[in-house]
Amino acid sequence: MNPQPLYLEKIHSDLETNLSGFQTCLAAAYAAARKKTDPISDADFDSPNQASLEGFIRWGFIDTYLARGCSTGLLKGLTAHWMPTCKGQGGIQALELRGRYTALAAHHLQFPQDAPRESEIRTDMRVLNEMNPMLPNFDASIQEEIEADPDLFNWKSARDKRLINVTLVHGSKKEEFAYFRVYDRKDDLSSYISTFGNIMALPVILKPLESEHVKDPEIGLKTPTKDKRAGSAEGGK
């Protein structure tokens, strides 16, 4: 058997034992958003915009529940860091979970094959991955482009740039899904490394978010295949 690439070992080290914890956090956040916006329980949500309101609340709850998972020990070896999304005070902050080798941010997609929406933080994450010599799409020439960019967020200089930037894409348009992806090209949203399958499909018994004892799933790290078609390393999705 061929040894795993070093970058897969690093991702495996931070995330594999936390798969059930991520599943628990995501399921709890989705359930809480549905309950909060149930028009039967609260008539304020009885409108044609109910689905959009639920989506906005779910977006906030995902980060809240992931941060809580770190503080309770459900997500082991990861720490929660809130990042400003704009300069100045009062702006929305995005959550980044940092491990020993990885930095993770969540992002909602309608369908697994969708490309991530553009944002400065997600662009920065792709750039940092493209600059990482450990990853297969390393491109040293992008360094000059980055040095000429005057609008880099302060969060970049505040943490280790060698961390592998992982995006936890999730959604439930037809069925619940969540994948860990390493987007690795600044200008190509279809280029990514996929490390695990759909973690929401794992046969794990969900426990309350407050629980610190979640059975670790017996699952091995898949060796990904690089493909321009999104989701090619995720069971055909």
DRENDO-1510 file (C-alpha; in Angstrom, 1 decimal, always signed):
<recs>
REC; n; res; u; v; w
REC; 1; MET; +0.0; +0.0; +0.0 .
REC; 2; ASN; +1.3; +3.4; -1.0 .
REC; 3; PRO; +1.8; +5.8; +1.9 .
REC; 4; GLN; -0.5; +8.7; +2.2 .
REC; 5; PRO; +0.7; +12.1; +1.1 .
REC; 6; LEU; +1.9; +14.3; +4.0 .
REC; 7; TYR; -0.9; +16.8; +3.6 .
REC; 8; LEU; -3.5; +14.0; +4.0 .
REC; 9; GLU; -1.8; +12.8; +7.2 .
REC; 10; LYS; -2.0; +16.3; +8.6 .
REC; 11; ILE; -5.7; +16.7; +7.7 .
REC; 12; HIS; -6.3; +13.2; +9.1 .
REC; 13; SER; -4.6; +14.1; +12.3 .
REC; 14; ASP; -6.8; +17.1; +13.0 .
REC; 15; LEU; -10.2; +16.0; +11.7 .
REC; 16; GLU; -10.7; +12.2; +11.5 .
REC; 17; THR; -11.4; +11.7; +15.2 .
REC; 18; ASN; -13.8; +14.7; +15.1 .
REC; 19; LEU; -16.1; +13.4; +12.3 .
REC; 20; SER; -18.9; +12.4; +14.7 .
REC; 21; GLY; -18.5; +15.7; +16.6 .
REC; 22; PHE; -18.9; +17.7; +13.4 .
REC; 23; GLN; -21.9; +15.6; +12.5 .
REC; 24; THR; -23.4; +16.3; +15.9 .
REC; 25; CYS; -22.8; +20.1; +15.7 .
REC; 26; LEU; -24.3; +20.4; +12.2 .
REC; 27; ALA; -27.3; +18.3; +13.0 .
REC; 28; ALA; -28.0; +20.3; +16.2 .
REC; 29; ALA; -27.6; +23.6; +14.4 .
REC; 30; TYR; -30.0; +22.6; +11.6 .
REC; 31; ALA; -32.6; +21.3; +14.1 .
REC; 32; ALA; -32.3; +24.5; +16.2 .
REC; 33; ALA; -32.8; +26.7; +13.2 .
REC; 34; ARG; -35.9; +24.7; +12.1 .
REC; 35; LYS; -37.3; +24.9; +15.6 .
REC; 36; LYS; -36.6; +28.6; +16.0 .
REC; 37; THR; -38.4; +29.5; +12.7 .
REC; 38; ASP; -41.3; +27.1; +12.9 .
REC; 39; PRO; -44.4; +29.2; +11.9 .
REC; 40; ILE; -46.6; +27.0; +14.0 .
REC; 41; SER; -44.7; +27.9; +17.1 .
REC; 42; ASP; -44.0; +31.5; +16.2 .
REC; 43; ALA; -46.4; +33.3; +13.8 .
REC; 44; ASP; -43.8; +35.9; +13.0 .
REC; 45; PHE; -42.2; +33.3; +10.7 .
REC; 46; ASP; -45.5; +32.6; +8.9 .
REC; 47; SER; -44.6; +34.3; +5.6 .
REC; 48; PRO; -43.4; +33.4; +2.1 .
REC; 49; ASN; -39.9; +34.3; +3.4 .
REC; 50; GLN; -39.8; +31.6; +6.1 .
REC; 51; ALA; -37.2; +29.5; +4.2 .
REC; 52; SER; -34.9; +32.5; +3.7 .
REC; 53; LEU; -35.2; +33.5; +7.4 .
REC; 54; GLU; -34.5; +30.0; +8.5 .
REC; 55; GLY; -31.4; +29.9; +6.2 .
REC; 56; PHE; -30.1; +33.2; +7.7 .
REC; 57; ILE; -30.5; +31.9; +11.2 .
REC; 58; ARG; -29.0; +28.5; +10.3 .
REC; 59; TRP; -26.0; +30.3; +8.9 .
REC; 60; GLY; -25.4; +32.0; +12.3 .
REC; 61; PHE; -26.2; +28.8; +14.3 .
REC; 62; ILE; -23.7; +26.7; +12.4 .
REC; 63; ASP; -20.8; +28.9; +13.6 .
REC; 64; THR; -22.3; +29.1; +17.1 .
REC; 65; TYR; -22.6; +25.4; +17.5 .
REC; 66; LEU; -19.2; +24.6; +16.1 .
REC; 67; ALA; -17.6; +27.1; +18.5 .
REC; 68; ARG; -19.6; +25.5; +21.3 .
REC; 69; GLY; -18.3; +22.1; +20.2 .
REC; 70; CYS; -14.8; +23.4; +20.7 .
REC; 71; SER; -15.5; +24.8; +24.2 .
REC; 72; THR; -17.3; +21.7; +25.4 .
REC; 73; GLY; -14.6; +19.3; +24.2 .
REC; 74; LEU; -16.9; +17.7; +21.6 .
REC; 75; LEU; -14.4; +18.8; +18.9 .
REC; 76; LYS; -11.1; +17.8; +20.3 .
REC; 77; GLY; -7.8; +19.6; +19.5 .
REC; 78; LEU; -9.6; +22.5; +17.7 .
REC; 79; THR; -10.0; +26.1; +19.0 .
REC; 80; ALA; -12.5; +28.6; +17.9 .
REC; 81; HIS; -11.4; +32.0; +16.5 .
REC; 82; TRP; -13.7; +34.7; +15.3 .
REC; 83; MET; -12.5; +36.8; +12.3 .
REC; 84; PRO; -13.7; +40.2; +11.2 .
REC; 85; THR; -15.2; +40.2; +7.7 .
REC; 86; CYS; -14.7; +44.0; +7.3 .
REC; 87; LYS; -12.5; +46.7; +8.6 .
REC; 88; GLY; -13.7; +48.7; +11.5 .
REC; 89; GLN; -16.1; +47.9; +14.3 .
REC; 90; GLY; -19.5; +46.3; +14.3 .
REC; 91; GLY; -19.2; +44.0; +11.3 .
REC; 92; ILE; -20.1; +40.3; +11.1 .
REC; 93; GLN; -17.5; +37.9; +12.3 .
REC; 94; ALA; -16.8; +34.6; +10.7 .
REC; 95; LEU; -15.7; +31.5; +12.6 .
REC; 96; GLU; -12.4; +29.7; +12.0 .
REC; 97; LEU; -11.6; +26.4; +13.8 .
REC; 98; ARG; -7.8; +25.9; +14.1 .
REC; 99; GLY; -6.1; +22.7; +14.8 .
REC; 100; ARG; -2.4; +21.8; +14.8 .
REC; 101; TYR; -2.3; +21.6; +11.0 .
REC; 102; THR; -5.6; +22.9; +9.6 .
REC; 103; ALA; -7.8; +25.9; +9.7 .
REC; 104; LEU; -11.5; +25.3; +9.0 .
REC; 105; ALA; -14.4; +27.5; +8.0 .
REC; 106; ALA; -18.0; +26.4; +7.3 .
REC; 107; HIS; -19.9; +27.4; +4.1 .
REC; 108; HIS; -23.4; +26.6; +3.0 .
REC; 109; LEU; -24.2; +25.2; -0.5 .
REC; 110; GLN; -27.5; +24.4; -2.0 .
REC; 111; PHE; -26.1; +21.2; -3.6 .
REC; 112; PRO; -22.8; +19.4; -3.2 .
REC; 113; GLN; -21.7; +20.1; -6.7 .
REC; 114; ASP; -22.2; +23.9; -6.4 .
REC; 115; ALA; -19.1; +26.2; -6.4 .
REC; 116; PRO; -18.5; +28.2; -3.2 .
REC; 117; ARG; -19.7; +31.8; -3.4 .
REC; 118; GLU; -17.0; +34.4; -3.7 .
REC; 119; SER; -15.9; +36.3; -0.6 .
REC; 120; GLU; -12.6; +37.9; +0.4 .
REC; 121; ILE; -12.0; +35.4; +3.2 .
REC; 122; ARG; -12.7; +32.4; +1.0 .
REC; 123; THR; -10.5; +33.8; -1.7 .
REC; 124; ASP; -7.7; +34.3; +0.9 .
REC; 125; MET; -8.1; +30.7; +2.0 .
REC; 126; ARG; -7.6; +29.5; -1.6 .
REC; 127; VAL; -4.6; +31.7; -2.0 .
REC; 128; LEU; -3.0; +30.5; +1.2 .
REC; 129; ASN; -3.5; +26.9; +0.0 .
REC; 130; GLU; -2.0; +27.7; -3.4 .
REC; 131; MET; +1.0; +29.1; -1.6 .
REC; 132; ASN; +1.4; +26.0; +0.6 .
REC; 133; PRO; +4.3; +23.9; -0.7 .
REC; 134; MET; +2.8; +20.8; +1.0 .
REC; 135; LEU; -0.3; +20.8; -1.3 .
REC; 136; PRO; -0.2; +19.4; -4.9 .
REC; 137; ASN; -1.3; +22.6; -6.6 .
REC; 138; PHE; +1.5; +24.7; -5.0 .
REC; 139; ASP; +2.3; +27.8; -7.1 .
REC; 140; ALA; +5.2; +29.9; -6.0 .
REC; 141; SER; +4.5; +32.6; -8.5 .
REC; 142; ILE; +1.3; +33.7; -6.7 .
REC; 143; GLN; +3.4; +35.1; -3.9 .
REC; 144; GLU; +4.2; +38.2; -6.1 .
REC; 145; GLU; +0.5; +38.8; -6.7 .
REC; 146; ILE; -0.2; +38.6; -3.0 .
REC; 147; GLU; +2.5; +41.0; -2.0 .
REC; 148; ALA; +1.1; +43.5; -4.3 .
REC; 149; ASP; -2.4; +43.3; -2.7 .
REC; 150; PRO; -2.9; +46.1; -0.2 .
REC; 151; ASP; -6.2; +44.7; +1.1 .
REC; 152; LEU; -5.1; +41.6; +3.0 .
REC; 153; PHE; -7.2; +41.0; +6.1 .
REC; 154; ASN; -5.4; +41.2; +9.4 .
REC; 155; TRP; -6.4; +37.7; +10.3 .
REC; 156; LYS; -3.9; +36.4; +7.9 .
REC; 157; SER; -0.9; +37.8; +9.8 .
REC; 158; ALA; -2.5; +36.7; +13.1 .
REC; 159; ARG; -2.0; +33.0; +12.6 .
REC; 160; ASP; +0.2; +30.4; +11.0 .
REC; 161; LYS; +0.0; +30.7; +7.3 .
REC; 162; ARG; +1.2; +27.1; +6.9 .
REC; 163; LEU; -2.1; +25.8; +8.1 .
REC; 164; ILE; -4.1; +23.9; +5.5 .
REC; 165; ASN; -7.3; +25.8; +4.9 .
REC; 166; VAL; -10.3; +23.4; +4.9 .
REC; 167; THR; -13.8; +24.4; +3.9 .
REC; 168; LEU; -16.7; +22.5; +5.6 .
REC; 169; VAL; -19.4; +22.7; +2.9 .
REC; 170; HIS; -22.8; +21.7; +4.0 .
REC; 171; GLY; -26.5; +21.8; +3.0 .
REC; 172; SER; -29.8; +20.0; +3.0 .
REC; 173; LYS; -31.7; +21.0; -0.2 .
REC; 174; LYS; -32.5; +17.4; -1.1 .
REC; 175; GLU; -30.6; +15.5; +1.6 .
REC; 176; GLU; -28.2; +16.5; +4.4 .
REC; 177; PHE; -24.6; +16.6; +3.3 .
REC; 178; ALA; -21.3; +17.9; +4.6 .
REC; 179; TYR; -17.9; +17.5; +3.1 .
REC; 180; PHE; -14.4; +18.7; +4.0 .
REC; 181; ARG; -12.8; +20.3; +1.0 .
REC; 182; VAL; -9.4; +22.0; +0.4 .
REC; 183; TYR; -10.0; +24.6; -2.4 .
REC; 184; ASP; -6.6; +25.2; -3.8 .
REC; 185; ARG; -6.8; +27.6; -6.8 .
REC; 186; LYS; -7.4; +31.3; -6.4 .
REC; 187; ASP; -9.2; +31.6; -9.7 .
REC; 188; ASP; -10.7; +28.1; -10.1 .
REC; 189; LEU; -13.5; +27.3; -7.8 .
REC; 190; SER; -13.9; +23.8; -9.2 .
REC; 191; SER; -10.4; +22.8; -8.0 .
REC; 192; TYR; -10.3; +21.2; -4.6 .
REC; 193; ILE; -9.1; +18.1; -2.7 .
REC; 194; SER; -11.8; +16.1; -0.9 .
REC; 195; THR; -10.6; +14.1; +2.1 .
REC; 196; PHE; -13.7; +12.4; +3.5 .
REC; 197; GLY; -17.1; +11.4; +2.1 .
REC; 198; ASN; -20.4; +12.8; +3.3 .
REC; 199; ILE; -20.0; +12.9; +7.0 .
REC; 200; MET; -23.8; +13.3; +7.5 .
REC; 201; ALA; -24.2; +9.8; +6.1 .
REC; 202; LEU; -21.9; +8.2; +8.6 .
REC; 203; PRO; -23.5; +5.6; +10.8 .
REC; 204; VAL; -22.9; +7.5; +14.0 .
REC; 205; ILE; -25.5; +7.8; +16.8 .
REC; 206; LEU; -25.9; +11.5; +17.5 .
REC; 207; LYS; -25.7; +12.6; +21.1 .
REC; 208; PRO; -26.5; +16.0; +22.7 .
REC; 209; LEU; -24.1; +18.8; +21.9 .
REC; 210; GLU; -23.3; +19.1; +25.6 .
REC; 211; SER; -21.9; +15.6; +25.7 .
REC; 212; GLU; -18.2; +15.3; +25.8 .
REC; 213; HIS; -18.2; +11.5; +25.1 .
REC; 214; VAL; -19.0; +10.9; +21.5 .
REC; 215; LYS; -18.1; +7.6; +19.9 .
REC; 216; ASP; -15.5; +8.0; +17.3 .
REC; 217; PRO; -16.5; +6.7; +13.9 .
REC; 218; GLU; -14.6; +3.8; +12.5 .
REC; 219; ILE; -13.8; +5.3; +9.2 .
REC; 220; GLY; -10.6; +5.5; +7.2 .
REC; 221; LEU; -9.2; +8.5; +5.3 .
REC; 222; LYS; -9.9; +8.2; +1.6 .
REC; 223; THR; -7.1; +8.9; -0.8 .
REC; 224; PRO; -8.6; +11.7; -2.9 .
REC; 225; THR; -8.5; +12.0; -6.7 .
REC; 226; LYS; -8.0; +15.4; -8.2 .
REC; 227; ASP; -10.6; +16.2; -10.8 .
REC; 228; LYS; -11.9; +19.5; -12.3 .
REC; 229; ARG; -15.4; +18.2; -11.8 .
REC; 230; ALA; -16.6; +19.2; -8.4 .
REC; 231; GLY; -17.3; +16.3; -6.0 .
REC; 232; SER; -15.4; +13.7; -8.0 .
REC; 233; ALA; -13.7; +12.4; -4.9 .
REC; 234; GLU; -16.9; +12.2; -2.9 .
REC; 235; GLY; -18.7; +9.2; -4.1 .
REC; 236; GLY; -19.8; +10.7; -7.3 .
REC; 237; LYS; -21.4; +13.7; -5.8 .
</recs>
